[in-house]
Amino acid sequence: MEQMEKWLKGLNERVTILVSGIDENIQTVQTRAAASEERDRILYEVGQKAIELELEPFTEEIARVRELSEIIEDCEKKLLYAKGKVKCANCNEIVSCESKFCPMCGAELPEIPKEEEVVVPTCQKCGRVIAEDMAFCPDCGAPTKEEPVSCPNCGKELDKEMTFCPSCGKKVKKAKK
């Protein structure tokens, strides 16, 4: 019985040490996260100030940041359009594309021009959203671009659904899907 009590007391001490170690690790992770967040905020503010002041040594970087900001804004707009949403220019509220006025501030919303409607490229095999410049799907490895089909007689590029070449009239085999 006495041996069992000693064993339980030792186990209790080890558990206490482990728990205090876990608490310390949690505190360390929280401290690191807070410090990282503060550092990133300060770096962001320094960068914003450099952009505002157009500091001479950073003109190339500032130009690149502006270019990237435009790309990001365009991508965000396209992603919203793909979801049937638009951002109100007045209050930044995200609203349905079908709305003519922002329900938050009443500002008139722009109509989505037909040419700006977005078709999001996806892998034909697995359906993953892919970038237009990807040659292969990163998930399933399938090629993302179809090989062009050419007329064996005249070399004219054909749609794979064509049975006859529109240039020379020769019958062609349809590409297998």
N, C-alpha and C positions, 0 to 999 in steps of 0.2 A: 504494500500500500504506500509506504514511504517513498519507494522507488518511483511509483506512478506519479506521486505528487511532484517529485523533483523533475520528472520528465515533462509534466504539464507546465510547471513553472518555467522550464527552459524553453518549451514551445511558445508559451505566452510572451516571453522576452524576445524571441526571434520574430514573432508576428508583430510585436510593437516596433521593432527595428525596421521591419519591412514596410509597415504602414507609414512610419515617419519618413522613410526613404521615398515612398510613393508620393507623399505630400510634398516633399522637397522637390521631386522631379516635376510635379504639376506646377508648383510655384516657379520653377526654372523655366518651364515651357511658357507660362503666362508672362513672365518677365521678358523673355526673349521676344515673344509676339508683340508685346507692348512697345519694346524698344525698336523692333523692326518697323512697326507701323509708324512710330514717331519719326524715325530716320527717313523712311520713304516719304512721309508728309513734308519734312524739311527739304529733302532733295527736290521734291516736286515744286515747292514754293521757290526755291533757289532757281530752278529751271524756268519757272514762269516769269520770275523777275528778270532773268537773263534775256528771255524772249521779248518781254515788254521794253526793256532798255536797248535791245538789239546790240548787245555787247560785241565789240569788234572781233575779239578772238573766236567767237562762237557763231559767226555768220553762216557758215556751211551747216553746222548742226541745227541752227535756228530754222534755216530754210528747209532742212530735212524734216524737222519736227512739224513744221507747217504743212508740208506735203503729206506726211503720214497722218496728220490730223484730218486733212481733207479726205484721204483714203478711208480712214476709220469712219468718218461721218457718212460718206457715201455707202460704205458697207452696212452701217447701222440702218440707213434709210432703206436700202435694198432688202435687208432682213425683215424690217418692219413691213414693207410692201408685200413680201412673200407671205407674211402672216395676216395680211389684210388690215394692217394698222398703219397709222401715220402719226408723226410727232407734231403737235401744235407749235408753230414758230413763236407764238406769243408767250405761252406758259410752260412749254415742254411736256405737256400731258400727252400720253400715248392713247390714241382713240381709234375707233374703227374708220376704215377708209370710206365707208358708206356715209359717214356723218359729213354734213356740209359745214357745221359749226362746232367748235369745241364746247363740250358740255361743261367744262370747268370755267372758262373765261369768256366764252361767246365769240371768240375770234373766228373769222371765216377760214376754213381749211382748204388747202390746195387739192385739186383733183389729181389723181395719179395719171400722168400721161401714159397712153397705151404703150409707147416704146419703152417706158421705164418699168413696166410690169416685169417681174423677175422670174426666170425659170432657173431653179436651183439645180445644178448638174448633180446627178446621182449615178452610182455604179449600176449598170444594167443587170449585174448578177446578184448583188446582195442588197442594193438600195441605199448604201451609205452615201451621205453628202460628200462630194469630192471637190477639190479645186479644179478649175478649168485647165490648168497646166500639168495636172497629174497624168502620167502615162499609164499607171497601174493603180488599182484600188489598194490602199494600205491595209484594208481588212481582209479581203479575200484574194487579192493578187490578180484579179481579172484585168485585162487591158481596158482602158477607159475610152480609147479612141478606136473606131472601126477602121479597118484597112480599106482604102478606097478600091472600088471595083472599076476596072477599065475594060473597054471593048477590046477583045482580042484581035479584031480586024483593024480598027483605026486608032485605038489608044485613048479615045475620048472617055473621060471619067463619067461613070454611070451611077444612078441610084441603085441600091441593091434590089429594089422591087421591080426594076425594068426587065422586060423580056426581050425587047428589041432596042438596038442602039438608035438614038434619035439622029445621029450624025450620018451613019452609013447604012442603017436599016438591017444590019446583020443580027440574026437571032443570037442571044447570049444566054448562058445558064444563069439562073438566079443564084445569088450567094446564099449559102445555108445559114440559118439563124442559130 
